[in-house]
């Protein structure tokens, strides 16, 4: 993959052909049965727990319902890292952080997932995740481009989507579902804008297709420069989804929020496959990457 426009050069994004790819941070798991146990995480992190004061906090770079993410520097090595901290020091927060550590450990070696460096303990006993720092998020890049009225070209959108699909495809192959994919996590609090309809309806069997839906929303945002859905509650979000997709027989006739001059017919085929209302009808990461639109990656590189 070739280096992209200057907007990407410092990101958690498309940085250089040899070294970096799009990164995603796993969201705190909702279903503990689907991830390695807390005990496993403790065993995996044995010998990798350090003191929090070994790092100098530089600035806060993200905040959500669960906690905060800060940019920091290792006082010994000088390495810049990201530190995730829970809002409170409760045992529940510690368990959630250890589950996330287990997820990150399970994704070790996946270039699309931020690497876990260590688990740090504060003087009060609270746990913190020390991860690699990879710069601004896709949300930051989209926002910066929007301010300057710079749209992603179709080839740029294709490169972004290909990297996302490859990365999350590897996670799905290990039985890991992100459940909170959005430009801010490719790092910020959960929003409705990228949540699949089955998750909005609180269905219990949500799996990999919820990530595929989020990719459809991200792809539409890349092409248009604005969010596909921007509602404040679950009900109006579902209404907006139905308004956009229509009834199943009419879905193939609807432009799915992307203007024709910005996306080729082959691109629309991918977008439709990502935004199928029924999760059983949505593309998988493997199927999506095999569609004709992604053949253009050969000329994009």
Legacy VTK file of the C-alpha trace (Angstrom):
# vtk DataFile Version 3.0
C-alpha trace
ASCII
DATASET POLYDATA
POINTS 301 float
0.000 0.000 0.000
1.408 3.340 -0.964
1.583 6.362 1.298
-1.499 8.540 0.956
-2.115 12.265 1.050
-0.431 14.331 3.727
-3.448 14.120 6.023
-2.521 10.510 6.750
1.158 10.879 7.500
0.934 11.042 11.317
-2.073 8.815 11.876
-3.173 5.617 13.334
-3.913 5.346 9.656
-2.243 4.895 6.313
1.271 5.848 7.312
3.870 3.872 5.375
3.910 0.831 3.174
6.290 -1.162 5.327
5.343 -0.319 8.892
1.773 0.715 9.644
-1.792 -0.203 8.877
-5.164 0.955 10.141
-5.500 0.031 13.786
-8.591 -0.777 15.811
-8.814 -0.940 19.580
-11.097 -3.711 20.876
-14.060 -2.335 22.803
-14.687 -3.550 26.362
-16.391 -6.947 25.863
-20.075 -7.227 26.668
-20.118 -11.018 26.714
-17.395 -12.422 28.930
-18.048 -15.947 27.624
-16.738 -14.953 24.197
-13.315 -13.747 25.391
-10.406 -15.211 27.349
-11.000 -15.275 31.090
-9.718 -12.728 33.557
-7.533 -15.449 35.047
-5.991 -16.063 31.629
-5.290 -12.360 31.293
-3.554 -12.346 34.667
-1.379 -15.277 33.618
-0.605 -13.722 30.234
0.423 -10.443 31.866
2.601 -12.017 34.577
5.904 -10.215 34.540
4.472 -7.381 32.449
2.872 -5.375 35.277
4.754 -2.168 36.006
4.234 0.988 38.050
2.110 3.728 36.549
4.587 6.377 37.670
7.078 4.841 35.212
5.221 6.925 32.620
4.801 10.678 32.287
1.322 11.636 31.123
1.415 14.165 28.289
-2.236 14.817 27.466
-5.666 13.195 27.323
-6.513 11.986 23.816
-9.805 10.184 24.325
-12.700 9.886 26.744
-15.704 7.611 26.936
-18.259 6.109 29.270
-15.735 3.508 30.436
-12.748 5.755 31.045
-10.025 7.854 29.442
-7.062 7.361 27.133
-3.924 9.457 27.628
-0.789 9.989 25.622
2.260 9.308 27.803
6.006 8.773 27.651
8.010 5.931 29.183
10.443 7.682 31.566
13.060 4.996 30.985
12.946 4.295 27.241
11.348 7.506 25.977
8.741 5.534 24.008
5.438 7.349 23.515
2.502 5.146 24.526
-1.247 5.342 25.077
-2.599 4.558 28.549
-6.199 3.514 29.067
-7.602 4.117 32.548
-10.966 3.222 34.040
-13.090 5.952 35.579
-13.017 4.253 38.963
-10.829 1.753 40.785
-13.556 -0.814 41.414
-13.017 -4.546 41.010
-15.489 -4.494 38.104
-13.397 -1.887 36.285
-10.229 -3.886 36.920
-11.886 -7.047 35.580
-13.031 -5.199 32.449
-9.512 -3.893 31.827
-8.054 -7.372 32.265
-10.601 -8.792 29.817
-9.574 -6.136 27.320
-5.931 -7.025 27.961
-6.808 -10.632 27.156
-8.447 -9.544 23.891
-5.417 -7.486 22.920
-3.146 -10.409 23.765
-5.288 -12.689 21.591
-4.840 -10.223 18.704
-1.063 -9.998 19.144
0.628 -9.853 15.776
-2.439 -8.455 14.013
-1.165 -5.226 12.409
-4.709 -3.824 12.473
-4.963 -3.908 16.287
-3.008 -1.725 18.689
-0.391 -3.712 20.586
-0.543 -4.133 24.351
2.766 -3.151 25.942
2.141 -3.644 29.651
-0.388 -3.457 32.456
0.441 -0.674 34.912
-0.626 -0.383 38.535
-1.070 2.980 40.248
-0.161 3.714 43.872
-3.819 3.288 44.792
-3.841 -0.180 43.227
-5.806 0.690 40.091
-4.939 -1.052 36.824
-4.187 0.697 33.525
-3.472 -0.636 30.027
-0.287 0.579 28.362
-0.593 0.300 24.576
1.333 1.430 21.542
0.571 4.983 20.487
-0.377 5.300 16.836
-1.600 8.867 16.492
-4.897 10.485 15.457
-7.965 8.485 14.564
-9.893 8.140 11.344
-12.465 10.455 12.940
-9.765 13.117 13.264
-8.786 12.746 9.613
-12.393 12.856 8.357
-13.075 15.938 10.502
-9.946 17.716 9.270
-10.857 17.010 5.671
-14.433 18.147 6.226
-13.218 21.500 7.529
-11.314 21.989 4.280
-14.062 20.461 2.111
-11.723 17.673 1.000
-13.507 14.410 0.197
-11.878 11.010 0.130
-11.388 9.792 -3.406
-12.871 6.413 -4.225
-9.399 4.841 -4.341
-8.563 6.249 -0.888
-11.860 4.943 0.503
-11.122 1.548 -1.048
-7.686 1.399 0.629
-9.199 2.270 4.012
-11.992 -0.294 3.666
-9.616 -3.029 2.494
-7.389 -2.550 5.547
-10.369 -2.510 7.909
-11.852 -5.676 6.407
-8.548 -7.537 6.510
-7.876 -6.520 10.110
-11.303 -7.293 11.515
-11.480 -10.454 9.415
-8.490 -11.688 11.416
-10.285 -10.794 14.656
-13.444 -12.611 13.559
-11.351 -15.668 12.676
-10.301 -15.771 16.346
-13.898 -15.442 17.533
-13.502 -11.801 18.570
-16.246 -9.284 17.717
-15.433 -5.608 18.230
-19.050 -4.333 18.677
-18.076 -0.647 18.688
-16.426 0.068 15.344
-16.516 3.707 14.252
-13.970 6.235 12.956
-13.102 7.276 16.501
-11.973 3.733 17.249
-9.847 3.451 13.959
-10.276 5.561 19.790
-13.841 7.459 21.911
-17.143 6.804 23.740
-19.805 4.645 22.094
-22.303 6.261 19.764
-25.443 5.151 17.963
-24.189 6.212 14.567
-22.480 2.927 13.681
-24.592 0.404 15.630
-26.339 -2.348 13.662
-30.140 -2.564 13.829
-30.066 -5.941 15.593
-27.884 -4.430 18.332
-30.256 -1.472 18.658
-33.049 -4.013 19.125
-30.986 -5.702 21.879
-30.931 -9.074 20.173
-28.755 -11.485 22.124
-27.162 -13.315 19.183
-25.223 -10.346 17.784
-21.958 -11.488 16.231
-19.581 -10.566 13.431
-22.234 -8.891 11.239
-22.491 -5.975 13.700
-18.928 -5.041 12.727
-19.794 -5.366 9.030
-22.694 -2.913 9.460
-20.333 -0.450 11.147
-18.001 -0.750 8.153
-20.887 0.153 5.853
-21.521 3.303 7.884
-17.812 4.142 7.855
-17.564 3.575 4.097
-20.515 5.896 3.439
-18.910 8.524 5.698
-15.595 8.227 3.879
-17.295 8.843 0.541
-19.666 11.611 1.687
-17.595 13.298 4.377
-20.467 13.122 6.874
-22.157 10.494 9.018
-24.801 8.309 7.462
-26.926 8.310 10.642
-26.872 11.065 13.281
-29.691 10.331 15.719
-29.786 10.760 19.498
-31.756 7.688 20.597
-32.355 4.086 19.563
-35.888 4.628 18.281
-35.115 7.487 15.900
-31.950 5.679 14.811
-34.022 2.640 13.798
-36.513 4.888 12.018
-33.664 6.502 10.080
-32.307 3.077 9.102
-35.701 1.934 7.825
-36.177 5.255 6.000
-32.853 4.740 4.245
-33.074 1.032 3.468
-36.797 0.826 2.781
-38.450 -2.583 2.535
-36.172 -5.484 1.505
-37.333 -5.647 -2.132
-36.457 -1.989 -2.664
-33.019 -1.913 -1.012
-31.164 -2.527 -4.286
-32.740 0.652 -5.739
-31.678 2.984 -2.937
-28.345 4.905 -3.078
-27.556 4.232 0.616
-26.495 7.764 1.362
-23.653 7.904 -1.163
-23.850 10.082 -4.262
-23.362 8.333 -7.584
-20.623 10.683 -8.768
-18.518 9.709 -5.743
-18.838 5.938 -5.908
-18.746 3.509 -8.820
-21.398 0.804 -9.334
-18.927 -1.780 -8.018
-18.469 0.357 -4.909
-22.225 0.544 -4.410
-22.379 -3.257 -4.571
-19.957 -3.443 -1.642
-21.829 -0.755 0.312
-25.152 -2.527 -0.175
-23.622 -5.792 0.987
-22.282 -4.174 4.143
-25.570 -2.420 4.969
-27.998 -5.307 4.602
-30.677 -4.987 7.282
-30.735 -8.742 7.972
-27.356 -9.733 9.461
-27.550 -13.120 7.716
-27.518 -11.324 4.347
-24.536 -9.098 5.083
-21.168 -9.709 3.491
-18.416 -11.316 5.514
-14.983 -9.736 5.495
-13.721 -12.474 3.164
-16.662 -12.161 0.757
-16.368 -8.377 0.670
-12.682 -8.462 -0.222
-13.438 -10.837 -3.101
-15.843 -8.401 -4.762
-14.782 -6.651 -8.003
-14.478 -3.239 -6.325
-11.427 -4.387 -4.373
-9.647 -5.537 -7.511
-8.864 -1.843 -7.897
-6.473 -2.123 -4.956
-3.839 -3.389 -7.374
-3.829 -0.052 -9.179
-4.241 1.962 -5.950
-0.985 0.641 -4.466
LINES 2 303
186 0 1 2 3 4 5 6 7 8 9 10 11 12 13 14 15 16 17 18 19 20 21 22 23 24 25 26 27 28 29 30 31 32 33 34 35 36 37 38 39 40 41 42 43 44 45 46 47 48 49 50 51 52 53 54 55 56 57 58 59 60 61 62 63 64 65 66 67 68 69 70 71 72 73 74 75 76 77 78 79 80 81 82 83 84 85 86 87 88 89 90 91 92 93 94 95 96 97 98 99 100 101 102 103 104 105 106 107 108 109 110 111 112 113 114 115 116 117 118 119 120 121 122 123 124 125 126 127 128 129 130 131 132 133 134 135 136 137 138 139 140 141 142 143 144 145 146 147 148 149 150 151 152 153 154 155 156 157 158 159 160 161 162 163 164 165 166 167 168 169 170 171 172 173 174 175 176 177 178 179 180 181 182 183 184 185
115 186 187 188 189 190 191 192 193 194 195 196 197 198 199 200 201 202 203 204 205 206 207 208 209 210 211 212 213 214 215 216 217 218 219 220 221 222 223 224 225 226 227 228 229 230 231 232 233 234 235 236 237 238 239 240 241 242 243 244 245 246 247 248 249 250 251 252 253 254 255 256 257 258 259 260 261 262 263 264 265 266 267 268 269 270 271 272 273 274 275 276 277 278 279 280 281 282 283 284 285 286 287 288 289 290 291 292 293 294 295 296 297 298 299 300
